[in-house]
Amino acid sequence: MSLSPAMAGSGPSSPARRLVSDGHLLETAENKGEGALVPLLARSGLAGTLVLGHAPRRRGPVSPGEARIASRAALAIENNAYQKELIASERLAALGTMAGMLAHDFRGPMTVIRGYAETLLAPGLPHDEVAARAGLIIDAVDRLERMTTETLDFTRGAERMVLRPVPVALLLLDLAAGIEEELPGLEVVQDVSLPRGLRMELDVDKLRRAISNVAANAADAMNGRGRMHLRARVEQQVGSDAPTDVLVLVFSDEGPGVLPEIRDRIFQPFVTGGKKRGTGLGLAVARRFVTDHGGSLELCEEDETPGGGACFRLVLPLHPVKAALGAR
């Protein structure tokens, strides 16, 4: 017994003398070989052929046992083909996700690069001002390079972290200034009340991207102009283990809020809520990078946003979790 794939012009290695058709065994006088040729019919059509060995006394249809073998072989061939198609489609989907993430996250730094590059054309610009603006352009390009690497890590499922101790209050000031620079028209109103000298081990680039993506959503929701409120506190989180101290950042805007029909899906890739410029990847990436820190990013409950805008709650442990340290 041997199998042959269903291909144009292909068949068994030697001509079969008999052919099974609709359960009946037909003689093929033009062929002088031995055995019988059984078509393997799967759900999508002909999947291949099964050649039964020499059986000179066979005069009836294929036996039930042989029919089961033929049916299982057809399904096995078909499933193998489906698996190859699925792998190919998953690779294409991963490439599409990566391209969408890059297009989404590159928008902010590209705005900075273009803005400073245009100002360099102004006549009579002092040399020290040219040098300062060129330095800002270089910083933005370096950030694009880091973002490309992180996007590849995200697509491959990697969780590589580069943790370093940073003063949290100063970091938030820097992040707010960077957001206002990248998103002209968006004002960040800060309400920061943190213990003096608080430092945390963070992957600054990943956290910056997470917060920038939340801010970009806020800007899109308010048509590019409005205020985003940033509230920062240290709170005690009560869980199954002993209470732990966490950094809580709450971001709220003054836009129309999150549509009720997408509240449960807002962190899924490609859920945009009808925004003109959104790709639906910003919040998915933001949550991934916060999770890498051992934290969480959630949509606030509706009763926590009396103004009607969108509100997000970002929670980070004051001490990095073991998983994050291990990926360092």
TAWO-V908374 format. One record per residue. N is the residue number from 1. RES is the residue in one letter. SS is DSSP state (A for helix, B for strand, O for the rest). OMEGA is omega in radians with two decimals (NA if undefined). Layout:
n = [N;N]
res = [RES;RES]
ss = [SS;SS]
omega = [OMEGA;OMEGA]
This chain:
n = [1;2;3;4;5;6;7;8;9;10;11;12;13;14;15;16;17;18;19;20;21;22;23;24;25;26;27;28;29;30;31;32;33;34;35;36;37;38;39;40;41;42;43;44;45;46;47;48;49;50;51;52;53;54;55;56;57;58;59;60;61;62;63;64;65;66;67;68;69;70;71;72;73;74;75;76;77;78;79;80;81;82;83;84;85;86;87;88;89;90;91;92;93;94;95;96;97;98;99;100;101;102;103;104;105;106;107;108;109;110;111;112;113;114;115;116;117;118;119;120;121;122;123;124;125;126;127;128;129;130;131;132;133;134;135;136;137;138;139;140;141;142;143;144;145;146;147;148;149;150;151;152;153;154;155;156;157;158;159;160;161;162;163;164;165;166;167;168;169;170;171;172;173;174;175;176;177;178;179;180;181;182;183;184;185;186;187;188;189;190;191;192;193;194;195;196;197;198;199;200;201;202;203;204;205;206;207;208;209;210;211;212;213;214;215;216;217;218;219;220;221;222;223;224;225;226;227;228;229;230;231;232;233;234;235;236;237;238;239;240;241;242;243;244;245;246;247;248;249;250;251;252;253;254;255;256;257;258;259;260;261;262;263;264;265;266;267;268;269;270;271;272;273;274;275;276;277;278;279;280;281;282;283;284;285;286;287;288;289;290;291;292;293;294;295;296;297;298;299;300;301;302;303;304;305;306;307;308;309;310;311;312;313;314;315;316;317;318;319;320;321;322;323;324;325;326;327;328]
res = [M;S;L;S;P;A;M;A;G;S;G;P;S;S;P;A;R;R;L;V;S;D;G;H;L;L;E;T;A;E;N;K;G;E;G;A;L;V;P;L;L;A;R;S;G;L;A;G;T;L;V;L;G;H;A;P;R;R;R;G;P;V;S;P;G;E;A;R;I;A;S;R;A;A;L;A;I;E;N;N;A;Y;Q;K;E;L;I;A;S;E;R;L;A;A;L;G;T;M;A;G;M;L;A;H;D;F;R;G;P;M;T;V;I;R;G;Y;A;E;T;L;L;A;P;G;L;P;H;D;E;V;A;A;R;A;G;L;I;I;D;A;V;D;R;L;E;R;M;T;T;E;T;L;D;F;T;R;G;A;E;R;M;V;L;R;P;V;P;V;A;L;L;L;L;D;L;A;A;G;I;E;E;E;L;P;G;L;E;V;V;Q;D;V;S;L;P;R;G;L;R;M;E;L;D;V;D;K;L;R;R;A;I;S;N;V;A;A;N;A;A;D;A;M;N;G;R;G;R;M;H;L;R;A;R;V;E;Q;Q;V;G;S;D;A;P;T;D;V;L;V;L;V;F;S;D;E;G;P;G;V;L;P;E;I;R;D;R;I;F;Q;P;F;V;T;G;G;K;K;R;G;T;G;L;G;L;A;V;A;R;R;F;V;T;D;H;G;G;S;L;E;L;C;E;E;D;E;T;P;G;G;G;A;C;F;R;L;V;L;P;L;H;P;V;K;A;A;L;G;A;R]
ss = [O;B;B;B;B;O;O;O;O;O;O;O;O;O;O;O;O;B;B;B;B;O;O;B;B;B;B;O;O;O;O;O;O;O;O;B;B;B;B;B;B;B;O;O;B;B;B;B;B;B;B;B;O;O;O;O;O;O;O;O;O;O;O;A;A;A;A;A;A;A;A;A;A;A;A;A;A;A;A;A;A;A;A;A;A;A;A;A;A;A;A;A;A;A;A;A;A;A;A;A;A;A;A;A;A;A;A;A;A;A;A;A;A;A;A;A;A;A;A;O;O;O;O;O;O;O;A;A;A;A;A;A;A;A;A;A;A;A;A;A;A;A;A;A;A;A;A;A;A;A;A;A;A;A;A;A;O;O;O;O;O;O;O;B;B;B;B;A;A;A;A;A;A;A;A;A;A;A;A;A;A;A;O;O;O;B;B;B;B;B;B;B;O;O;O;O;O;O;B;B;B;B;O;A;A;A;A;A;A;A;A;A;A;A;A;A;A;A;A;A;A;O;O;O;O;B;B;B;B;B;B;B;B;B;B;B;B;O;O;O;O;O;O;B;B;B;B;B;B;B;B;B;B;O;O;O;O;O;O;A;A;A;A;A;A;O;O;O;O;O;O;O;O;O;O;O;O;O;O;O;O;A;A;A;A;A;A;A;A;A;A;A;O;O;O;B;B;B;B;O;O;A;A;A;O;O;O;O;O;O;B;B;B;B;B;B;B;O;O;O;O;A;A;A;A;A;O;O]
omega = [3.12;-3.14;3.07;-3.14;3.12;-3.13;-3.13;3.07;-3.11;3.12;-3.13;-3.07;3.07;-3.08;3.09;-3.11;-3.08;-3.14;3.09;3.14;-3.12;3.10;-3.14;-3.13;-3.09;3.06;3.06;-3.00;-3.07;3.12;-3.12;3.13;-3.14;3.06;-3.12;-3.13;-3.11;3.08;3.12;-3.07;3.09;-3.10;-3.08;-3.14;-3.11;-3.11;-3.12;3.12;3.10;3.14;3.09;-3.11;-3.07;3.09;-3.01;-3.11;-3.12;3.09;-3.11;3.13;3.12;-3.12;3.12;3.13;3.11;3.11;3.11;3.11;-3.13;-3.14;3.14;3.11;3.12;3.14;3.13;3.12;-3.12;3.13;3.10;3.11;3.11;-3.13;3.10;3.11;-3.14;3.12;3.13;-3.13;3.11;3.10;3.11;3.12;3.11;3.10;3.12;3.10;-3.14;-3.14;3.12;3.11;-3.14;3.14;-3.13;-2.99;3.13;-3.01;-3.11;3.12;3.12;3.08;3.12;-3.12;-3.12;-3.11;-3.13;3.10;3.13;-3.13;3.12;3.13;-3.12;-3.13;3.07;-3.14;-3.14;-3.08;-3.11;3.09;3.07;-3.13;-3.13;-3.11;3.07;3.10;3.10;3.09;3.12;3.12;-3.13;3.11;3.10;3.13;3.08;3.13;3.12;3.14;3.10;3.13;-3.12;3.12;3.07;3.09;-3.13;-3.11;-3.13;-3.14;-3.11;3.12;-3.12;-3.11;3.03;-3.07;3.03;-3.13;-3.12;3.03;-2.96;-3.09;3.13;3.11;-3.14;3.07;3.14;3.13;3.14;3.12;3.12;3.12;3.14;3.11;-3.11;-3.08;3.13;-3.10;3.10;3.10;3.12;3.13;-3.00;3.02;-3.02;3.10;-3.04;3.07;-3.12;3.09;-3.12;3.10;3.12;3.04;-3.03;2.90;-2.97;-3.11;3.14;3.13;3.10;3.14;3.14;-3.11;3.12;3.12;3.06;3.13;3.13;3.07;3.13;3.13;3.12;-3.10;-3.12;3.12;3.02;-3.10;3.13;-3.10;3.00;-3.11;3.11;3.11;-3.09;3.13;2.92;-3.12;3.07;-3.12;-3.12;3.12;3.14;3.09;3.12;3.12;-3.14;3.09;-3.13;3.00;-3.13;3.06;3.12;3.13;3.11;3.12;-3.11;3.13;-3.08;-3.13;-3.10;3.12;-3.10;-3.06;3.14;-3.11;-3.11;-3.05;-2.93;3.14;3.08;3.12;3.03;3.00;-3.00;-3.09;3.06;3.13;-3.08;-3.04;-3.02;3.04;-3.13;-3.13;-3.02;-3.10;3.08;3.11;-3.13;-3.13;-3.13;-3.10;3.08;3.11;3.08;3.12;-3.06;-3.12;-3.13;3.05;-3.07;3.01;3.13;3.05;-3.06;-3.14;3.08;-3.12;-3.10;-3.14;3.10;-3.13;3.08;-3.11;3.13;-3.12;-3.13;-3.09;3.11;3.06;-3.14;3.09;-3.09;3.14;-3.10;-3.12;3.14;3.12;-3.13;-3.13;-3.05;NA]
